[in-house]
Amino acid sequence: MEVVFLTFILMLSIFLGFELITKVPATLHTPLMSGANAISGITVVGAISLAGNGQHDMANWLGAAAVAFASINVVGGYLVTDRMLAMFKKRGS
């Protein structure tokens, strides 16, 4: 029963996420990207605490992978945000 319930929640979140993203106007993409970067920064902090836990080898490996992937997400998000903000600057300045 629990697997069915969790699968239902996953499918519902995928559907709601898709519907939400498709309805966001272009002017809101930059602020939403900045907010997503802040959330990913929190993920990095949580991953570092998991990686430094030291209880199990598997937790250390998963924590290190989480730090790497979350860091890639943060850096990539900031690069995309910077590029999007550069589109709003005037060409002469």
C-alpha angles and dihedrals in degrees: 000000000000093000091053091049093049091047090052091052091048092051092046092050091049091051095045092046092051092048092048096049094047091054097050112110118233092249091063098051095088096052091045091050090052090051091049089052090054091051090049089052088057088050090055091054091050092047092051090053090049093047092051094047094100097197101110133015091227091054090051092051094046090046092052091049090049091052091051096047095043091048091052089050093050095047093045091047093052091047091052091046091050091050092048092050090049089060089064095054121097116255096236097056 
